[in-house]
Amino acid sequence: MVEAGKRLLDLSGRSLTVNVVLVPSPTGKWEDAIFERIRREEASGQGIRFHHPAAVEPPTDHTGIEEFVSRYVQLYVADLKAIVSGLACPVAAVVVDIFCTTLLDAPLELGVPAYVFLTCGAAMAAVLLRSPSLDEEVAAEVEFRELEGGVDVPGLPPVPATNLPSGLDNRKIRTYKWFLYNGRRYLETNGILINTIAELEESVLAAITDGRCTRGIPTPPVYTIGPVVAIAPPSEEKDECVRWLDSQPAASVLFLCFGGGGGYFSVPQVHEIAQGLERSGHHFLWVLRGQPEPGMKVPTDANLAELLPDGFLERTKGRGLVWPTRAPQKEILAHAAVGGFVTHCGWNSSVESLWFGVPTLPWPQAAEQHLNAFVLVAEMGVAVGMKVDKERRNFVEAAELERAVKALMGDGEVARKIREKSAEMKAVCRKAVEEGGSSVVSLQRLYDALIQGAVEPKV
């Protein structure tokens, strides 16, 4: 969200300011990295201000994270109204996050333009917009996994029910209803911002804009402003893991990383990964983290002796490196030695792999990651599909990982086509952010709409 705001600031020549309303952490804890980021942005002089409403008691009876977020932020509608109405300038827009549409009550009551920013891809946007009408079309007693031939999402091949976002796979719980609620409320906004590139998801974006996802109900203007990726210049002081890559052959290393914090797994799953990597014979850089501390979501640094099979490090010495702490993911993906990426398919990581042209091996874990994996494999052709057992907490057997790694990193026809497609996608991403590129043009359209729509909030 902050990076998107900074792009608008750069485009506006500072005629805009960005106010970020930081809803308190429901656990009362934030990562130190978040506070450091806030301090850095506030000191930058770019016109970014942070607002910190007082904490309120969060709901405790939710059935999923999407329901929790929607209900929790709803408790801050009055705070948001006070912040917006207290600004000493016309207000161009209030922009809300993917499951924060309960907050739309504030700008609508104030007569201020409202937008939603989806930091996911257009495929997820289509699923959310499609969900209310899909719910009406399918009998209430039928779960989507019972549909033959997959779920109909305009602009995409039929989507297997197992690839639907978590929360849409059980129609009997309240979280499912909150998906429908948010999908409906997007239609009340003045525009939908999506962190994607128009050329990457042409067919699904066409389906969104022409109303096929909403059964003909007009969709607000869509702005494809991606890839919203903060690409910093390479650090002069390289991490040890990056220096290790310097000694590896070009495009030879498989990089495994499961989110900004690295992700974490059970010991049995770690052993399966280790066996699969060892038997594959390929070089690898594996970011392996430990369980989070109580009350936190971010993994801790791993104790490799406790997690890895006996002798694994010795047997793979030279061709493999297990990294037990945070790793500079973007710097690693940019490295010439990296030829493949095992990713949890969070959209940020997916966009980064496309930006750097690195073929992927999707291993989705939660949220819309299974949908992203489907898009990377079936729609974009930049990934090798892998059997991930969703019923066993996304477990992958060693033999399946070995097969997929060999398919991705080998010299066969499948690997060649994926490498070619990844290189093509990289060129598309770079062109989109050049002068006259689709994302630059879309961002300019958004800026023009914001300036023209700026109003004084109603008292």
C-alpha positions in Angstrom: 0.0 0.0 0.0 2.8 2.4 0.9 4.7 1.6 -2.3 1.6 2.3 -4.4 1.2 5.6 -2.5 4.8 6.6 -3.2 4.3 6.0 -7.0 1.4 8.4 -6.9 3.5 10.9 -5.0 6.2 10.7 -7.6 3.7 11.2 -10.4 2.0 14.1 -8.7 5.1 16.1 -8.0 4.0 16.1 -4.3 0.6 17.7 -5.1 -0.8 14.8 -3.1 -0.1 13.6 0.4 -0.6 10.0 1.5 -2.2 9.3 4.9 -1.9 5.7 6.1 -4.4 4.6 8.8 -2.6 1.8 10.6 -5.2 -0.3 12.4 -3.7 -1.6 15.7 -2.4 -5.2 15.7 -5.2 -7.4 17.3 -2.5 -9.2 19.3 -1.0 -5.9 20.6 2.3 -6.8 18.9 3.9 -5.5 15.7 7.1 -6.7 14.1 10.1 -4.4 14.8 10.5 -4.3 11.0 7.1 -2.6 10.7 8.0 0.1 13.2 11.3 0.6 11.4 9.5 1.0 8.1 7.1 3.6 9.5 10.0 5.6 11.0 11.9 5.5 7.7 8.9 6.6 5.7 7.9 9.4 8.0 11.5 10.7 7.9 11.7 10.6 4.1 10.0 13.9 3.6 7.9 12.4 0.8 4.5 13.4 2.2 3.5 10.1 3.9 1.8 10.4 7.3 0.7 7.6 9.6 -2.4 7.6 11.8 -2.7 5.3 14.8 -6.2 4.9 16.1 -6.6 3.6 19.7 -6.9 -0.2 20.0 -10.3 -1.8 20.5 -11.2 -5.3 21.6 -11.1 -7.6 18.5 -13.8 -10.2 17.8 -13.1 -13.7 19.1 -15.8 -15.8 17.5 -14.8 -15.6 13.8 -14.5 -18.6 11.6 -11.6 -17.4 9.4 -9.2 -14.6 8.9 -11.3 -12.9 6.2 -14.3 -12.7 8.5 -12.0 -11.5 11.3 -10.4 -8.7 9.3 -13.8 -7.5 7.9 -15.4 -7.3 11.4 -12.3 -6.0 13.2 -11.7 -3.0 10.9 -15.4 -2.2 11.0 -14.8 -1.2 14.6 -12.7 1.7 13.3 -15.2 3.3 11.0 -15.7 6.2 13.4 -11.9 6.7 13.7 -11.5 6.7 9.9 -14.3 9.3 9.6 -12.6 11.5 12.2 -9.2 11.2 10.5 -10.6 12.0 7.0 -12.8 14.8 8.0 -9.9 16.3 10.0 -7.6 16.7 7.0 -6.9 20.3 6.2 -7.3 19.8 2.4 -9.6 18.4 -0.2 -9.7 14.6 -0.1 -9.0 12.7 -3.3 -9.9 9.3 -2.1 -10.0 6.8 0.7 -8.4 3.5 -0.4 -9.2 0.3 1.5 -7.6 -3.1 1.5 -9.0 -6.4 0.1 -11.2 -7.5 3.1 -11.6 -4.0 4.6 -14.8 -2.9 2.7 -16.7 -2.5 6.0 -14.6 0.7 6.2 -16.3 2.0 3.0 -19.1 3.3 5.3 -16.8 6.1 6.3 -16.0 7.7 2.9 -19.6 7.1 1.7 -21.1 8.9 4.6 -18.6 11.8 4.1 -19.2 12.0 0.3 -15.6 11.2 -0.4 -14.5 9.0 -3.4 -13.5 5.4 -2.3 -11.3 2.9 -4.0 -10.2 -0.7 -3.2 -6.6 -1.8 -3.7 -6.2 -5.5 -4.3 -2.5 -6.4 -3.7 -3.4 -9.8 -5.2 -3.7 -10.5 -9.0 -6.6 -10.0 -11.4 -7.6 -13.7 -11.0 -8.3 -13.2 -7.3 -10.2 -10.0 -8.2 -12.3 -12.0 -10.6 -13.1 -14.7 -8.0 -14.1 -12.1 -5.5 -16.3 -10.2 -7.9 -17.8 -13.5 -9.2 -18.5 -15.0 -5.8 -21.9 -13.4 -5.1 -23.4 -14.5 -8.5 -21.7 -17.9 -8.2 -23.3 -18.4 -4.8 -26.7 -17.8 -6.4 -26.1 -20.1 -9.3 -25.0 -23.1 -7.2 -27.6 -24.8 -5.0 -27.0 -23.9 -1.3 -26.4 -27.5 -0.2 -23.7 -28.1 -2.8 -20.1 -27.4 -2.1 -17.9 -26.2 -5.0 -15.7 -29.2 -4.7 -18.7 -31.3 -5.8 -19.0 -29.4 -9.1 -17.9 -31.4 -12.2 -15.4 -29.7 -14.4 -14.3 -27.0 -12.0 -15.6 -23.6 -11.0 -16.6 -21.1 -13.7 -14.6 -17.9 -13.4 -14.8 -15.8 -16.6 -11.5 -15.2 -18.2 -9.9 -18.3 -16.7 -9.9 -22.0 -17.5 -12.3 -23.9 -15.2 -10.8 -23.5 -11.8 -10.5 -26.8 -9.7 -12.3 -26.3 -6.4 -9.0 -27.2 -4.6 -7.5 -24.1 -6.1 -10.1 -21.7 -4.7 -9.0 -19.3 -2.0 -9.2 -20.6 1.6 -12.5 -19.5 2.9 -14.5 -20.2 -0.2 -14.1 -24.0 0.2 -16.8 -24.2 2.9 -20.1 -22.5 2.2 -21.5 -23.4 5.7 -19.2 -21.1 7.7 -19.6 -17.3 8.2 -16.2 -16.6 6.6 -17.6 -17.7 3.2 -20.4 -15.1 3.5 -17.8 -12.4 4.1 -16.2 -13.2 0.8 -19.6 -12.5 -0.8 -20.0 -9.3 1.2 -16.6 -7.9 0.1 -17.2 -8.9 -3.5 -20.5 -7.0 -3.5 -19.1 -3.9 -1.9 -16.3 -3.5 -4.5 -19.1 -2.4 -6.8 -19.8 0.6 -4.6 -16.3 2.0 -5.1 -15.0 4.6 -7.7 -12.3 2.2 -8.8 -10.4 -1.0 -8.3 -6.6 -0.9 -8.1 -4.9 -4.2 -8.8 -1.2 -5.1 -8.4 -0.8 -6.7 -11.8 0.2 -5.9 -15.3 -2.4 -5.7 -18.0 -0.6 -7.9 -20.5 -0.1 -10.7 -18.0 -3.8 -11.2 -17.2 -5.5 -9.9 -20.3 -8.4 -12.4 -20.6 -9.4 -12.2 -16.9 -9.1 -8.4 -16.9 -11.4 -8.2 -20.0 -13.9 -10.4 -18.2 -13.9 -8.1 -15.2 -14.2 -4.8 -17.1 -17.0 -6.0 -19.4 -19.1 -7.3 -16.5 -18.9 -11.0 -17.1 -17.8 -11.6 -13.5 -20.8 -9.6 -12.1 -23.5 -10.8 -14.5 -23.6 -7.5 -16.4 -23.6 -5.2 -13.4 -21.1 -2.4 -14.3 -17.7 -2.8 -12.7 -15.9 0.3 -11.4 -12.9 1.4 -13.5 -9.9 -1.0 -13.1 -6.4 0.3 -12.7 -3.6 -2.2 -13.3 -0.6 -0.4 -11.5 1.7 -3.4 -11.0 4.2 -4.7 -10.5 4.2 -2.8 -7.2 7.5 -4.2 -6.1 10.1 -2.2 -4.2 13.3 -3.0 -6.0 16.3 -1.6 -4.2 19.8 -1.4 -5.7 22.0 -4.4 -4.7 23.6 -3.9 -1.3 27.3 -3.3 -1.2 27.6 -5.7 1.7 26.2 -9.0 0.5 24.6 -11.5 2.7 26.6 -14.7 3.0 23.9 -16.6 1.1 24.3 -14.2 -1.8 28.1 -14.6 -1.8 27.5 -18.3 -1.9 25.5 -17.9 -5.1 28.4 -16.0 -6.6 30.3 -19.3 -6.7 27.5 -21.3 -8.4 27.1 -21.9 -12.2 24.5 -19.7 -14.1 20.9 -20.7 -13.7 21.9 -23.8 -11.7 20.4 -23.1 -8.2 16.9 -23.9 -7.1 15.8 -21.2 -4.5 13.3 -22.3 -1.9 11.6 -19.6 0.1 8.1 -19.5 1.6 7.2 -15.9 2.2 8.9 -12.7 3.5 9.8 -14.5 6.7 10.8 -17.7 5.0 7.9 -19.8 6.1 8.1 -22.8 8.4 7.2 -26.5 8.3 6.8 -29.5 10.6 9.8 -31.8 11.1 8.3 -34.6 8.9 7.7 -32.2 6.1 11.2 -30.8 6.4 12.6 -34.3 6.1 10.6 -34.9 3.0 11.9 -31.7 1.4 15.5 -32.7 2.4 15.1 -36.1 0.8 13.6 -34.7 -2.4 16.3 -32.1 -2.8 19.1 -34.6 -2.1 17.7 -37.1 -4.6 17.1 -34.5 -7.3 20.9 -33.9 -7.6 20.4 -30.2 -8.3 22.0 -27.2 -6.5 19.8 -25.4 -4.0 19.5 -22.5 -1.6 16.8 -23.3 1.0 15.5 -20.7 3.4 14.4 -22.8 6.4 12.8 -21.2 9.4 11.6 -22.3 12.8 8.3 -22.0 14.5 7.1 -18.5 15.5 7.2 -17.3 19.0 3.9 -17.3 21.0 1.5 -14.6 19.8 3.5 -13.9 16.6 3.2 -15.1 13.0 6.7 -14.5 11.8 9.0 -17.6 11.9 12.1 -17.6 14.1 15.6 -18.5 13.1 15.9 -22.2 12.6 17.9 -24.7 14.6 19.1 -26.8 11.7 20.4 -29.6 13.9 16.9 -30.2 15.3 15.1 -29.9 11.9 17.2 -31.6 9.3 17.9 -35.3 8.8 21.2 -36.6 10.2 24.0 -36.1 7.7 22.0 -34.0 5.2 24.2 -31.0 5.3 27.4 -33.1 4.9 26.0 -35.1 2.0 24.9 -31.9 0.1 27.8 -29.7 1.0 29.0 -27.7 -2.0 25.8 -27.9 -4.1 23.4 -26.9 -1.3 23.0 -24.2 1.3 20.4 -24.2 4.0 19.8 -20.6 5.3 18.2 -20.4 8.7 17.2 -16.8 8.9 15.7 -14.1 6.7 17.0 -13.9 3.2 17.0 -11.0 0.7 14.5 -12.6 -1.6 14.6 -10.0 -4.4 18.4 -9.9 -4.5 18.5 -13.7 -4.7 15.9 -13.9 -7.5 17.9 -11.3 -9.4 21.1 -13.4 -9.2 22.3 -15.0 -12.4 22.9 -18.3 -10.5 19.2 -18.8 -9.7 17.3 -20.9 -12.2 14.2 -21.8 -10.3 12.0 -20.8 -7.4 10.0 -23.0 -5.0 7.5 -20.5 -3.7 4.4 -20.4 -1.5 2.8 -18.3 -4.3 2.0 -15.3 -2.3 1.2 -12.7 -4.9 4.2 -10.5 -4.0 6.5 -13.4 -4.5 4.8 -14.4 -7.7 5.2 -10.9 -9.1 8.8 -10.9 -8.1 9.4 -14.1 -9.9 7.8 -12.7 -13.0 9.7 -9.5 -12.7 13.1 -11.3 -12.6 12.0 -14.0 -15.1 12.6 -16.9 -12.8 10.6 -20.1 -13.5 8.6 -21.3 -10.5 7.6 -24.5 -8.6 4.4 -23.5 -6.7 3.8 -24.9 -3.2 0.8 -22.9 -2.0 0.0 -22.8 1.7 -3.1 -20.6 2.4 -5.2 -17.6 1.3 -5.4 -17.2 -2.5 -2.0 -19.0 -3.0 -3.6 -22.1 -4.6 -5.4 -19.9 -7.1 -2.1 -18.1 -7.9 -0.4 -21.4 -8.4 -3.2 -22.4 -10.8 -2.7 -19.2 -12.8 1.1 -19.5 -13.0 0.8 -23.1 -14.3 -2.3 -23.2 -16.4 -2.7 -19.6 -17.6 0.8 -18.1 -17.7 2.9 -21.2 -18.4 5.8 -20.1 -16.2 5.6 -23.0 -13.6 5.7 -26.7 -13.2 2.7 -28.1 -11.3 3.3 -30.1 -8.2 0.9 -32.4 -6.3 0.2 -30.5 -3.0 -2.1 -32.4 -0.6 -4.4 -29.7 0.7 -6.2 -32.1 3.1 -2.9 -32.9 4.8 -2.0 -29.2 5.4 -0.4 -28.9 1.9 1.9 -31.8 2.4 4.3 -32.8 -0.4 6.0 -36.1 -0.6 9.7 -36.3 -1.3 9.2 -38.2 -4.5 6.8 -35.6 -5.8 9.2 -32.8 -5.0 12.1 -34.7 -6.6 10.0 -35.2 -9.8 9.0 -31.5 -10.0 12.5 -30.2 -9.3 13.9 -32.4 -12.1 11.2 -31.2 -14.5 11.8 -27.5 -13.7 15.6 -27.5 -13.5 16.4 -30.2 -16.2 17.1 -29.9 -19.9 13.8 -31.3 -21.1 11.2 -29.7 -23.4 9.0 -28.7 -20.4 11.8 -26.8 -18.7 12.8 -25.1 -22.0 9.3 -23.9 -22.7 8.9 -22.6 -19.1 12.2 -20.8 -19.3 11.2 -19.1 -22.6 7.8 -18.1 -21.2 9.4 -16.7 -18.0 11.8 -14.6 -20.1 8.9 -13.3 -22.1 7.0 -12.4 -18.9 10.0 -10.6 -17.6 10.2 -8.4 -20.7 6.4 -7.7 -20.4 6.8 -6.5 -16.8 9.7 -4.3 -17.6 8.0 -2.7 -20.6 4.8 -2.0 -18.5 6.7 0.4 -16.2 8.6 2.2 -19.0 7.3 5.5 -20.4 4.1 4.8 -22.2 3.9 1.3 -20.7 0.5 0.0 -19.6 1.1 0.3 -15.9 2.4 3.9 -16.2 -0.6 4.9 -18.4 -3.0 3.2 -15.9 -1.3 5.0 -12.9 -1.7 8.3 -14.8 -5.4 7.6 -15.4 -5.8 6.9 -11.7 -4.0 10.1 -10.7 -6.2 12.2 -13.0 -9.3 10.6 -11.5 -8.1 11.3 -8.0 -7.4 15.0 -8.7 -10.7 15.5 -10.5 -12.6 13.7 -7.8 -11.1 15.5 -4.8 -13.7 17.0 -2.5 -14.2 18.6 0.9 -15.7 15.9 3.3 -19.3 16.5 4.4 -19.5 17.7 8.0 
